[in-house]
Amino acid sequence: MPSIRPRTPADLPACVAALYDVHEGAGYPINWPADPGDWLTPLGAVGCWVVTVDDEPAGHVALTETGDRLLVERLFVDPSRTGGGLGRMLLDHCVTVAADRGSRAELEVADNCHAAIALYGRAGWTEAGRSAIEWGGTQASALIRFVAPSS
């Protein structure tokens, strides 16, 4: 049975390995970080979690605070585990944490992340705007902002 728990330092090797597989297969992140372990804990993180299957990390998410906004970041699932609702579990966890903090979660996603965009739509998230990006190279041209469904 999958479960979500806070990420520990011992989880980082498995998370980095899964992130690499996501990067190679789906192009996320667009630009591979110099230190992927460090990248998994973004500035302003209020929490980082893993979803586990058989006690092994199968996906990752971070929630960051920027001003009065809570942003879902670093969300991915090991490609060998996709399709089982693990990404949705992580996303819903962030919605709950944000609501417990009296806020509504938001996220930004590059327009080349088609599977992620579909997940957000199925989960009831609403597109709230787009902005052009220059760092996406030929892979992505816009950043799409989504807001979580109201509770």
CYANA upper distance limits for C-alpha pairs under 8 A (distance plus 0.5 A):
  1 MET  CA     53 VAL  CA      6.88
  1 MET  CA     54 ASP  CA      7.65
  2 PRO  CA     51 VAL  CA      6.97
  2 PRO  CA     52 THR  CA      5.89
  2 PRO  CA     53 VAL  CA      5.27
  2 PRO  CA     54 ASP  CA      7.79
  2 PRO  CA     86 LEU  CA      8.08
  3 SER  CA     51 VAL  CA      5.93
  3 SER  CA     52 THR  CA      5.90
  3 SER  CA     53 VAL  CA      7.50
  4 ILE  CA     49 TRP  CA      7.08
  4 ILE  CA     50 VAL  CA      6.15
  4 ILE  CA     51 VAL  CA      4.82
  4 ILE  CA     52 THR  CA      6.76
  4 ILE  CA     89 MET  CA      8.41
  4 ILE  CA     90 LEU  CA      7.87
  5 ARG  CA     49 TRP  CA      6.03
  5 ARG  CA     50 VAL  CA      6.23
  5 ARG  CA     51 VAL  CA      7.07
  5 ARG  CA     52 THR  CA      8.28
  6 PRO  CA     47 GLY  CA      7.80
  6 PRO  CA     48 CYS  CA      6.43
  6 PRO  CA     49 TRP  CA      4.75
  6 PRO  CA     50 VAL  CA      6.74
  7 ARG  CA     11 ASP  CA      6.75
  7 ARG  CA     12 LEU  CA      8.45
  7 ARG  CA     48 CYS  CA      6.08
  7 ARG  CA     49 TRP  CA      5.07
  7 ARG  CA     50 VAL  CA      5.88
  8 THR  CA     12 LEU  CA      7.71
 11 ASP  CA     15 CYS  CA      6.67
 11 ASP  CA     57 PRO  CA      7.12
 12 LEU  CA     16 VAL  CA      6.44
 12 LEU  CA     37 GLY  CA      6.68
 13 PRO  CA     17 ALA  CA      6.66
 13 PRO  CA     37 GLY  CA      8.20
 14 ALA  CA     18 ALA  CA      6.68
 14 ALA  CA     57 PRO  CA      7.02
 15 CYS  CA     19 LEU  CA      6.50
 15 CYS  CA     57 PRO  CA      7.29
 15 CYS  CA     58 ALA  CA      8.15
 15 CYS  CA     59 GLY  CA      7.58
 15 CYS  CA     60 HIS  CA      7.40
 16 VAL  CA     20 TYR  CA      6.61
 16 VAL  CA     36 PRO  CA      6.77
 16 VAL  CA     37 GLY  CA      6.70
 17 ALA  CA     21 ASP  CA      6.96
 18 ALA  CA     22 VAL  CA      6.73
 18 ALA  CA     58 ALA  CA      8.15
 18 ALA  CA     59 GLY  CA      8.18
 18 ALA  CA     77 VAL  CA      7.69
 18 ALA  CA     78 ASP  CA      5.31
 18 ALA  CA     79 PRO  CA      7.76
 19 LEU  CA     23 HIS  CA      6.54
 19 LEU  CA     28 TYR  CA      8.32
 19 LEU  CA     76 PHE  CA      7.60
 19 LEU  CA     77 VAL  CA      8.41
 19 LEU  CA     78 ASP  CA      7.58
 20 TYR  CA     24 GLU  CA      6.65
 21 ASP  CA     25 GLY  CA      6.53
 21 ASP  CA     78 ASP  CA      7.61
 21 ASP  CA     79 PRO  CA      7.25
 22 VAL  CA     26 ALA  CA      5.93
 22 VAL  CA     27 GLY  CA      7.18
 22 VAL  CA     28 TYR  CA      6.49
 22 VAL  CA     29 PRO  CA      8.47
 22 VAL  CA     76 PHE  CA      7.89
 22 VAL  CA     77 VAL  CA      8.14
 22 VAL  CA     78 ASP  CA      7.22
 22 VAL  CA     79 PRO  CA      6.72
 23 HIS  CA     27 GLY  CA      4.93
 23 HIS  CA     28 TYR  CA      4.96
 23 HIS  CA     29 PRO  CA      6.22
 23 HIS  CA     30 ILE  CA      7.70
 23 HIS  CA     32 TRP  CA      7.88
 24 GLU  CA     28 TYR  CA      8.28
 25 GLY  CA     79 PRO  CA      8.47
 26 ALA  CA    113 CYS  CA      7.80
 27 GLY  CA    113 CYS  CA      8.14
 28 TYR  CA    113 CYS  CA      7.87
 30 ILE  CA    136 GLY  CA      7.01
 30 ILE  CA    139 GLN  CA      7.99
 31 ASN  CA    136 GLY  CA      8.39
 32 TRP  CA     36 PRO  CA      7.98
 33 PRO  CA     39 TRP  CA      7.07
 35 ASP  CA     39 TRP  CA      6.65
 36 PRO  CA     40 LEU  CA      6.80
 37 GLY  CA     41 THR  CA      8.06
 38 ASP  CA     42 PRO  CA      8.16
 40 LEU  CA     62 ALA  CA      8.05
 40 LEU  CA     74 ARG  CA      6.74
 41 THR  CA     45 ALA  CA      6.93
 41 THR  CA     48 CYS  CA      7.50
 41 THR  CA     62 ALA  CA      7.49
 42 PRO  CA     62 ALA  CA      8.06
 42 PRO  CA     64 THR  CA      7.67
 42 PRO  CA     73 GLU  CA      8.39
 43 LEU  CA     64 THR  CA      7.68
 44 GLY  CA     64 THR  CA      5.47
 44 GLY  CA     65 GLU  CA      5.76
 44 GLY  CA     66 THR  CA      7.10
 45 ALA  CA     62 ALA  CA      7.03
 45 ALA  CA     63 LEU  CA      6.12
 45 ALA  CA     64 THR  CA      4.53
 45 ALA  CA     65 GLU  CA      6.85
 46 VAL  CA     62 ALA  CA      8.14
 46 VAL  CA     63 LEU  CA      6.23
 46 VAL  CA     64 THR  CA      5.84
 46 VAL  CA     65 GLU  CA      7.03
 47 GLY  CA     62 ALA  CA      6.21
 47 GLY  CA     63 LEU  CA      6.01
 47 GLY  CA     64 THR  CA      7.68
 48 CYS  CA     60 HIS  CA      7.88
 48 CYS  CA     61 VAL  CA      6.24
 48 CYS  CA     62 ALA  CA      4.71
 48 CYS  CA     63 LEU  CA      6.99
 49 TRP  CA     60 HIS  CA      6.28
 49 TRP  CA     61 VAL  CA      5.96
 49 TRP  CA     62 ALA  CA      6.85
 49 TRP  CA     90 LEU  CA      8.38
 50 VAL  CA     57 PRO  CA      6.31
 50 VAL  CA     58 ALA  CA      7.52
 50 VAL  CA     59 GLY  CA      5.93
 50 VAL  CA     60 HIS  CA      4.95
 50 VAL  CA     61 VAL  CA      7.01
 50 VAL  CA     90 LEU  CA      8.24
 51 VAL  CA     57 PRO  CA      6.30
 51 VAL  CA     58 ALA  CA      6.19
 51 VAL  CA     59 GLY  CA      5.66
 51 VAL  CA     60 HIS  CA      6.88
 51 VAL  CA     86 LEU  CA      7.29
 51 VAL  CA     89 MET  CA      8.26
 51 VAL  CA     90 LEU  CA      7.31
 52 THR  CA     56 GLU  CA      5.48
 52 THR  CA     57 PRO  CA      4.87
 52 THR  CA     58 ALA  CA      5.74
 52 THR  CA     59 GLY  CA      7.56
 53 VAL  CA     57 PRO  CA      7.06
 53 VAL  CA     58 ALA  CA      6.72
 58 ALA  CA     77 VAL  CA      6.38
 58 ALA  CA     78 ASP  CA      5.89
 58 ALA  CA     81 ARG  CA      7.12
 58 ALA  CA     86 LEU  CA      8.37
 59 GLY  CA     75 LEU  CA      7.92
 59 GLY  CA     76 PHE  CA      6.02
 59 GLY  CA     77 VAL  CA      4.45
 59 GLY  CA     78 ASP  CA      6.25
 59 GLY  CA     86 LEU  CA      7.52
 59 GLY  CA     87 GLY  CA      7.63
 59 GLY  CA     90 LEU  CA      8.36
 60 HIS  CA     74 ARG  CA      7.25
 60 HIS  CA     75 LEU  CA      5.96
 60 HIS  CA     76 PHE  CA      6.04
 60 HIS  CA     77 VAL  CA      6.96
 60 HIS  CA     90 LEU  CA      7.81
 61 VAL  CA     72 VAL  CA      7.57
 61 VAL  CA     73 GLU  CA      6.59
 61 VAL  CA     74 ARG  CA      5.60
 61 VAL  CA     75 LEU  CA      4.74
 61 VAL  CA     76 PHE  CA      7.26
 61 VAL  CA     90 LEU  CA      6.91
 61 VAL  CA     91 LEU  CA      8.33
 62 ALA  CA     72 VAL  CA      6.46
 62 ALA  CA     73 GLU  CA      5.58
 62 ALA  CA     74 ARG  CA      6.16
 62 ALA  CA     75 LEU  CA      7.33
 63 LEU  CA     70 LEU  CA      6.98
 63 LEU  CA     71 LEU  CA      6.01
 63 LEU  CA     72 VAL  CA      5.22
 63 LEU  CA     73 GLU  CA      6.44
 63 LEU  CA     94 CYS  CA      7.17
 64 THR  CA     70 LEU  CA      6.00
 64 THR  CA     71 LEU  CA      5.63
 64 THR  CA     72 VAL  CA      7.09
 64 THR  CA     73 GLU  CA      7.65
 65 GLU  CA     69 ARG  CA      6.19
 65 GLU  CA     70 LEU  CA      5.13
 65 GLU  CA     71 LEU  CA      6.86
 66 THR  CA     70 LEU  CA      6.91
 66 THR  CA     71 LEU  CA      7.97
 69 ARG  CA    103 SER  CA      8.01
 69 ARG  CA    104 ARG  CA      8.25
 69 ARG  CA    105 ALA  CA      7.77
 69 ARG  CA    106 GLU  CA      7.76
 70 LEU  CA     98 ALA  CA      7.15
 70 LEU  CA    103 SER  CA      7.59
 70 LEU  CA    104 ARG  CA      7.46
 70 LEU  CA    105 ALA  CA      5.68
 70 LEU  CA    106 GLU  CA      6.66
 71 LEU  CA    105 ALA  CA      6.26
 71 LEU  CA    106 GLU  CA      5.35
 71 LEU  CA    107 LEU  CA      5.58
 71 LEU  CA    108 GLU  CA      8.34
 72 VAL  CA     91 LEU  CA      8.18
 72 VAL  CA     94 CYS  CA      7.27
 72 VAL  CA    105 ALA  CA      7.21
 72 VAL  CA    106 GLU  CA      6.65
 72 VAL  CA    107 LEU  CA      5.51
 72 VAL  CA    108 GLU  CA      8.33
 73 GLU  CA    107 LEU  CA      7.28
 73 GLU  CA    108 GLU  CA      8.38
 75 LEU  CA     87 GLY  CA      7.94
 75 LEU  CA     90 LEU  CA      8.08
 75 LEU  CA     91 LEU  CA      8.35
 76 PHE  CA     87 GLY  CA      7.20
 77 VAL  CA     81 ARG  CA      7.13
 77 VAL  CA     82 THR  CA      6.71
 77 VAL  CA     86 LEU  CA      7.40
 77 VAL  CA     87 GLY  CA      6.57
 78 ASP  CA     82 THR  CA      7.06
 81 ARG  CA     86 LEU  CA      8.27
 82 THR  CA     86 LEU  CA      7.55
 82 THR  CA     87 GLY  CA      8.15
 85 GLY  CA     89 MET  CA      6.74
 86 LEU  CA     90 LEU  CA      6.89
 87 GLY  CA     91 LEU  CA      6.66
 87 GLY  CA    119 LEU  CA      8.42
 88 ARG  CA     92 ASP  CA      6.46
 88 ARG  CA    119 LEU  CA      7.68
 88 ARG  CA    123 ALA  CA      7.70
 89 MET  CA     93 HIS  CA      6.57
 90 LEU  CA     94 CYS  CA      6.97
 91 LEU  CA     95 VAL  CA      6.98
 92 ASP  CA     96 THR  CA      6.78
 93 HIS  CA     97 VAL  CA      6.74
 94 CYS  CA     98 ALA  CA      6.51
 94 CYS  CA    105 ALA  CA      7.44
 95 VAL  CA     99 ALA  CA      6.62
 95 VAL  CA    104 ARG  CA      7.35
 95 VAL  CA    105 ALA  CA      6.13
 95 VAL  CA    148 ALA  CA      7.26
 96 THR  CA    100 ASP  CA      6.61
 97 VAL  CA    101 ARG  CA      6.87
 98 ALA  CA    102 GLY  CA      6.88
 98 ALA  CA    103 SER  CA      5.51
 98 ALA  CA    104 ARG  CA      6.06
 98 ALA  CA    105 ALA  CA      6.10
 99 ALA  CA    103 SER  CA      5.58
 99 ALA  CA    104 ARG  CA      6.43
 99 ALA  CA    105 ALA  CA      8.26
 99 ALA  CA    151 SER  CA      8.05
104 ARG  CA    147 VAL  CA      7.76
104 ARG  CA    148 ALA  CA      6.74
104 ARG  CA    149 PRO  CA      8.44
104 ARG  CA    150 SER  CA      7.55
105 ALA  CA    147 VAL  CA      6.65
105 ALA  CA    148 ALA  CA      5.89
106 GLU  CA    145 ARG  CA      7.69
106 GLU  CA    146 PHE  CA      6.14
106 GLU  CA    147 VAL  CA      4.88
106 GLU  CA    148 ALA  CA      6.38
107 LEU  CA    145 ARG  CA      6.28
107 LEU  CA    146 PHE  CA      5.87
107 LEU  CA    147 VAL  CA      7.07
108 GLU  CA    143 LEU  CA      6.70
108 GLU  CA    144 ILE  CA      5.93
108 GLU  CA    145 ARG  CA      4.94
108 GLU  CA    146 PHE  CA      6.74
109 VAL  CA    113 CYS  CA      7.39
109 VAL  CA    116 ALA  CA      8.37
109 VAL  CA    117 ILE  CA      8.00
109 VAL  CA    143 LEU  CA      5.97
109 VAL  CA    144 ILE  CA      5.76
109 VAL  CA    145 ARG  CA      7.12
110 ALA  CA    136 GLY  CA      8.42
110 ALA  CA    140 ALA  CA      6.57
110 ALA  CA    141 SER  CA      7.99
110 ALA  CA    142 ALA  CA      6.38
110 ALA  CA    143 LEU  CA      5.04
110 ALA  CA    144 ILE  CA      6.64
111 ASP  CA    117 ILE  CA      8.38
111 ASP  CA    140 ALA  CA      6.17
111 ASP  CA    141 SER  CA      7.27
111 ASP  CA    142 ALA  CA      6.05
111 ASP  CA    143 LEU  CA      6.48
111 ASP  CA    144 ILE  CA      6.89
112 ASN  CA    139 GLN  CA      6.84
112 ASN  CA    140 ALA  CA      5.73
113 CYS  CA    117 ILE  CA      6.72
114 HIS  CA    118 ALA  CA      6.67
115 ALA  CA    119 LEU  CA      6.75
116 ALA  CA    120 TYR  CA      6.80
117 ILE  CA    121 GLY  CA      6.85
118 ALA  CA    122 ARG  CA      6.74
119 LEU  CA    123 ALA  CA      6.63
120 TYR  CA    124 GLY  CA      6.92
120 TYR  CA    125 TRP  CA      5.74
120 TYR  CA    126 THR  CA      8.32
120 TYR  CA    146 PHE  CA      8.35
121 GLY  CA    125 TRP  CA      5.93
121 GLY  CA    126 THR  CA      7.45
124 GLY  CA    148 ALA  CA      7.51
124 GLY  CA    149 PRO  CA      6.14
125 TRP  CA    146 PHE  CA      6.55
125 TRP  CA    147 VAL  CA      6.02
125 TRP  CA    148 ALA  CA      5.11
125 TRP  CA    149 PRO  CA      5.78
126 THR  CA    146 PHE  CA      5.77
126 THR  CA    147 VAL  CA      5.87
126 THR  CA    148 ALA  CA      7.12
126 THR  CA    149 PRO  CA      7.54
127 GLU  CA    144 ILE  CA      7.47
127 GLU  CA    145 ARG  CA      6.38
127 GLU  CA    146 PHE  CA      4.90
127 GLU  CA    147 VAL  CA      7.08
128 ALA  CA    144 ILE  CA      8.09
128 ALA  CA    145 ARG  CA      5.91
128 ALA  CA    146 PHE  CA      5.82
128 ALA  CA    147 VAL  CA      7.04
129 GLY  CA    144 ILE  CA      6.44
129 GLY  CA    145 ARG  CA      5.78
129 GLY  CA    146 PHE  CA      7.87
130 ARG  CA    142 ALA  CA      6.78
130 ARG  CA    143 LEU  CA      6.03
130 ARG  CA    144 ILE  CA      5.03
130 ARG  CA    145 ARG  CA      6.61
131 SER  CA    142 ALA  CA      5.92
131 SER  CA    143 LEU  CA      5.80
131 SER  CA    144 ILE  CA      7.23
132 ALA  CA    141 SER  CA      6.34
132 ALA  CA    142 ALA  CA      4.84
132 ALA  CA    143 LEU  CA      6.76
133 ILE  CA    140 ALA  CA      8.16
133 ILE  CA    141 SER  CA      5.92
133 ILE  CA    142 ALA  CA      5.68
133 ILE  CA    143 LEU  CA      6.95
134 GLU  CA    141 SER  CA      7.31
136 GLY  CA    140 ALA  CA      5.17
136 GLY  CA    141 SER  CA      6.48
136 GLY  CA    142 ALA  CA      8.49
137 GLY  CA    141 SER  CA      7.98
